[in-house]
């Protein structure tokens, strides 16, 4: 699609907008985060973001009361910015300011991850009971096990205290649990000690899995994606770790507006549209999709997909 050069250059004819583009071409940030980063009023930041969005240079994503902005991942606007960003970021007038902006943005993203990890470390002992409250009586383990085929190696990503790992042993010769919270993994270790070398527990981030290429036959990521900064990176890592034809089971919330989920349970995203899963699973063939309405009014989706050869 052709874009008007006049509109694009006019949208970028401001130092603040050039700074915003430089940051948002690397990170996806909310309006409030940009206000803090740029030390400007919200109305001023919002006006600049609107100009850039109207020109097609930025995309935005609404998530409850939050709005996140970023450079489109592809297309004419993306290509245009990539072509000129070197001139912008190396300009004598802006070079140091943009370097400072990028460093501050990196700190904001790191702080998100730290807060999430601290939250799960703090509630590790209570996590099993909290999970029951979130699911409002729904027997999720039974539904998951009904979809999982017999396999040699299954991995539970974001395994928490290891409850599902214990369940997976009924279908798997060996199970691997991955989590970023040491207290959670310690509880999982205690729970799974009787199963000896049938279980491997590994600490790590789901966007950079501590798994070898093609190590697993089955991957489960249950009620985890909505906690991640970048769910797509986790899916890409699962692609790498699964054997060709391997099975992936995703369980997560459908899109909702319950802002309490952020403060109570550390949620990053308020669920996902079904189309969001489709865009993430381009390397997979969806075998089955189930949607279940919980007693608390939220809906969860369970997806079984297979990695295409």
C-alpha positions as CSV (number, residue, x, y, z in Angstrom):
1,X,0.0,0.0,0.0
2,X,1.5,3.4,-1.0
3,X,1.7,6.1,1.7
4,X,1.9,9.8,1.3
5,X,5.4,11.1,1.8
6,X,4.0,14.5,2.7
7,X,1.9,13.0,5.6
8,X,4.8,10.9,6.8
9,X,7.4,13.6,6.9
10,X,4.9,16.1,8.4
11,X,4.2,13.6,11.2
12,X,7.9,13.3,11.9
13,X,8.6,17.1,11.8
14,X,8.9,17.3,15.6
15,X,11.7,16.3,17.9
16,X,9.3,14.8,20.5
17,X,7.7,12.6,17.8
18,X,11.1,11.5,16.6
19,X,12.0,10.5,20.1
20,X,8.7,8.6,20.5
21,X,9.3,6.7,17.2
22,X,12.8,5.8,18.3
23,X,11.6,4.3,21.5
24,X,8.4,2.6,20.2
25,X,10.3,1.0,17.3
26,X,12.0,-1.1,20.0
27,X,9.5,-1.3,22.9
28,X,5.8,-1.5,23.3
29,X,4.9,1.0,26.0
30,X,1.7,2.4,27.5
31,X,0.7,6.0,27.5
32,X,1.5,6.4,31.3
33,X,4.9,4.8,30.8
34,X,5.7,7.2,28.0
35,X,4.5,10.2,30.1
36,X,7.0,9.1,32.8
37,X,9.8,8.4,30.3
38,X,9.4,11.7,28.5
39,X,8.6,13.8,31.6
40,X,5.7,15.5,29.7
41,X,2.0,15.9,30.4
42,X,-0.4,13.1,29.3
43,X,-2.3,15.5,27.0
44,X,0.9,16.5,25.2
45,X,2.1,12.9,24.8
46,X,-1.4,11.7,23.6
47,X,-1.5,14.5,21.0
48,X,1.9,13.4,19.5
49,X,0.8,9.7,19.6
50,X,-2.4,10.5,17.7
51,X,-0.5,12.4,15.0
52,X,1.9,9.4,14.6
53,X,-1.0,6.9,14.7
54,X,-3.1,8.8,12.2
55,X,-0.1,8.8,9.8
56,X,0.1,5.1,10.1
57,X,3.6,5.2,11.8
58,X,2.3,3.7,15.1
59,X,-0.1,1.0,16.0
60,X,-1.9,0.8,19.3
61,X,-3.4,-2.0,21.4
62,X,-6.2,-1.4,24.0
63,X,-6.1,-3.7,27.0
64,X,-8.8,-2.7,29.5
65,X,-8.0,0.8,30.7
66,X,-4.4,0.7,29.2
67,X,-3.3,1.6,25.7
68,X,0.0,0.4,24.3
69,X,1.8,1.8,21.3
70,X,4.5,0.4,19.1
71,X,5.8,0.5,15.5
72,X,3.9,-1.9,13.2
73,X,5.9,-5.1,12.8
74,X,5.7,-4.9,9.0
75,X,4.3,-2.9,6.1
76,X,5.0,0.5,4.5
77,X,5.2,2.5,7.7
78,X,7.7,-0.1,9.2
79,X,9.9,0.0,6.2
80,X,9.8,3.8,6.0
81,X,10.9,4.2,9.6
82,X,13.6,1.5,9.3
83,X,15.0,3.4,6.3
84,X,15.4,6.7,8.1
85,X,15.9,5.8,11.8
86,X,19.7,5.8,11.5
87,X,19.6,9.4,10.3
88,X,17.4,10.3,13.2
89,X,19.2,8.4,16.0
90,X,22.6,9.6,14.9
91,X,21.7,13.3,14.4
92,X,23.8,15.6,16.7
93,X,20.6,17.2,18.1
94,X,19.0,14.0,19.2
95,X,21.6,11.3,19.5
96,X,22.2,11.6,23.3
97,X,18.6,12.2,24.1
98,X,17.4,9.1,22.2
99,X,20.1,7.0,23.9
100,X,18.8,8.2,27.2
101,X,15.2,7.5,26.2
102,X,16.1,3.9,25.1
103,X,17.9,3.3,28.4
104,X,14.9,4.5,30.4
105,X,12.6,2.4,28.3
106,X,14.7,-0.7,28.8
107,X,14.5,0.0,32.6
108,X,10.7,0.2,32.4
109,X,10.5,-3.1,30.7
110,X,12.9,-4.7,33.2
111,X,10.9,-3.3,36.1
112,X,7.8,-4.9,34.7
113,X,9.5,-8.3,34.7
114,X,10.9,-7.7,38.2
115,X,7.5,-6.8,39.6
116,X,5.9,-9.9,38.0
117,X,8.6,-12.2,39.5
118,X,8.3,-10.6,42.9
119,X,4.6,-11.1,42.8
120,X,4.8,-14.8,42.1
121,X,7.6,-15.3,44.6
122,X,5.5,-13.6,47.3
123,X,2.4,-15.8,46.7
124,X,4.1,-19.1,46.0
125,X,2.8,-20.8,49.2
126,X,-0.8,-19.8,48.4
127,X,-0.7,-20.3,44.6
128,X,-2.6,-23.6,44.6
129,X,-5.5,-22.0,46.4
130,X,-5.3,-18.9,44.3
131,X,-5.5,-21.0,41.2
132,X,-8.7,-22.6,42.4
133,X,-10.2,-19.2,43.1
134,X,-9.3,-18.0,39.6
135,X,-10.8,-21.0,37.9
136,X,-14.0,-20.8,40.1
137,X,-14.4,-24.5,40.5
138,X,-13.7,-25.5,36.9
139,X,-11.8,-28.8,36.6
140,X,-9.1,-27.7,34.2
141,X,-6.6,-30.5,34.8
142,X,-9.1,-33.1,33.6
143,X,-9.8,-31.1,30.4
144,X,-6.1,-30.8,29.8
145,X,-5.4,-34.5,30.3
146,X,-8.3,-35.4,28.0
147,X,-6.5,-33.6,25.2
148,X,-2.9,-34.7,25.8
149,X,-1.7,-37.8,23.8
150,X,0.6,-40.4,25.3
151,X,4.1,-39.1,25.0
152,X,7.7,-39.6,26.0
153,X,8.5,-36.0,27.1
154,X,6.1,-33.3,28.2
155,X,7.0,-29.8,29.4
156,X,4.8,-27.5,31.5
157,X,5.8,-23.9,30.9
158,X,5.1,-21.7,33.9
159,X,4.7,-24.9,36.0
160,X,4.3,-23.1,39.3
161,X,4.1,-25.5,42.2
162,X,4.1,-28.5,40.0
163,X,0.5,-29.7,40.3
164,X,0.0,-30.2,36.6
165,X,3.4,-31.9,36.3
166,X,2.2,-34.6,38.7
167,X,-0.9,-35.0,36.5
168,X,1.1,-35.1,33.3
169,X,3.0,-38.1,34.6
170,X,-0.1,-40.3,33.9
171,X,0.5,-39.6,30.1
172,X,4.2,-39.0,29.9
173,X,7.4,-41.0,30.5
174,X,9.3,-37.8,31.6
175,X,8.1,-34.3,32.5
176,X,9.9,-31.0,32.5
177,X,8.8,-28.0,34.5
178,X,10.0,-24.5,33.7
179,X,9.3,-21.4,35.8
180,X,10.9,-18.1,36.6
181,X,10.1,-18.2,40.4
182,X,12.6,-20.1,42.6
183,X,10.0,-20.4,45.5
184,X,7.5,-21.9,43.1
185,X,10.1,-24.4,41.8
186,X,11.0,-25.3,45.4
187,X,7.4,-26.2,46.2
188,X,7.3,-28.2,42.9
189,X,10.5,-30.1,43.9
190,X,8.9,-31.0,47.3
191,X,5.7,-32.2,45.6
192,X,7.5,-34.3,42.9
193,X,10.4,-35.7,45.0
194,X,8.8,-39.2,45.0
195,X,9.0,-39.4,41.2
196,X,12.8,-39.1,41.1
197,X,14.4,-38.8,37.6
198,X,11.0,-38.8,35.9
199,X,10.9,-35.1,36.6
200,X,13.2,-32.3,35.6
201,X,12.7,-28.8,37.1
202,X,14.4,-25.8,35.4
203,X,14.4,-22.1,36.2
204,X,14.2,-19.8,33.3
205,X,12.1,-17.2,31.3
206,X,9.5,-18.5,28.9
207,X,10.7,-16.1,26.2
208,X,14.2,-17.9,26.5
209,X,13.4,-21.5,27.4
210,X,16.0,-23.6,29.1
211,X,15.2,-26.4,26.6
212,X,17.1,-28.0,23.8
213,X,15.9,-27.9,20.2
214,X,13.2,-30.5,19.7
215,X,13.4,-31.8,23.2
216,X,9.7,-32.2,24.0
217,X,6.8,-34.1,22.4
218,X,4.1,-32.1,24.2
219,X,4.1,-28.5,25.6
220,X,1.6,-27.1,28.0
221,X,1.3,-23.4,28.7
222,X,-1.7,-23.0,31.0
223,X,-2.9,-19.6,32.3
224,X,0.5,-18.1,31.7
225,X,0.5,-16.1,28.4
226,X,-1.5,-13.3,30.0
227,X,1.4,-12.7,32.4
228,X,4.0,-12.4,29.7
229,X,5.4,-9.2,28.3
230,X,5.6,-10.7,24.8
231,X,3.5,-13.9,24.4
232,X,4.6,-14.4,20.8
233,X,8.2,-14.8,21.9
234,X,7.1,-17.7,24.2
235,X,5.3,-19.4,21.3
236,X,8.3,-19.0,19.1
237,X,10.4,-20.7,21.8
238,X,7.9,-23.5,22.0
239,X,8.2,-24.0,18.3
240,X,11.9,-24.5,18.7
241,X,11.6,-26.9,21.7
242,X,8.9,-29.1,20.2
243,X,9.6,-32.1,17.9
244,X,7.9,-31.9,14.5
245,X,4.3,-33.0,14.9
246,X,4.5,-32.3,18.6
247,X,1.4,-31.1,20.5
248,X,0.9,-27.7,22.1
249,X,-1.9,-27.1,24.6
250,X,-2.7,-23.4,25.4
251,X,-5.1,-22.4,28.1
252,X,-5.8,-18.8,28.7
253,X,-8.5,-16.1,29.3
254,X,-10.5,-14.7,26.4
255,X,-10.5,-10.9,26.3
256,X,-12.3,-9.4,29.3
257,X,-12.5,-6.1,31.2
258,X,-11.9,-7.1,34.8
259,X,-9.1,-4.7,35.8
260,X,-8.9,-6.3,39.3
261,X,-7.1,-9.2,37.7
262,X,-4.0,-7.0,37.3
263,X,-3.8,-6.0,41.0
264,X,-4.9,-9.3,42.5
265,X,-3.1,-11.7,40.3
266,X,-0.4,-9.8,38.5
267,X,-1.9,-10.1,35.0
268,X,-0.2,-8.2,32.2
269,X,-3.0,-8.7,29.6
270,X,-6.7,-8.9,30.2
271,X,-7.0,-12.0,28.1
272,X,-6.8,-12.3,24.3
273,X,-9.1,-12.3,21.3
274,X,-9.3,-15.6,19.5
275,X,-7.8,-14.0,16.5
276,X,-4.7,-13.2,18.5
277,X,-4.0,-16.9,19.1
278,X,-4.4,-17.5,15.3
279,X,-1.7,-14.9,14.5
280,X,0.7,-16.5,17.1
281,X,0.2,-20.1,15.9
282,X,1.2,-19.7,12.3
283,X,3.6,-22.7,12.6
284,X,0.8,-24.9,14.1
285,X,-2.3,-26.6,12.9
286,X,-5.2,-26.1,15.3
287,X,-6.8,-29.5,16.1
288,X,-9.4,-28.5,18.7
289,X,-10.6,-25.3,20.4
290,X,-12.8,-25.3,23.5
291,X,-14.3,-22.3,25.3
292,X,-15.6,-22.6,28.8
293,X,-17.4,-19.9,30.8
294,X,-16.4,-19.8,34.5
295,X,-18.7,-19.1,37.4
296,X,-17.0,-15.7,37.9
297,X,-18.1,-14.7,34.4
298,X,-14.7,-15.0,32.8
299,X,-14.1,-17.3,29.8
300,X,-11.1,-19.5,29.1
301,X,-10.1,-21.0,25.8
302,X,-8.3,-24.4,25.5
303,X,-6.5,-24.9,22.3
304,X,-4.8,-28.1,21.1
305,X,-2.5,-27.5,18.2
306,X,0.2,-29.6,16.4
307,X,3.5,-28.3,15.1
308,X,3.6,-28.7,11.4
309,X,6.6,-30.5,9.9
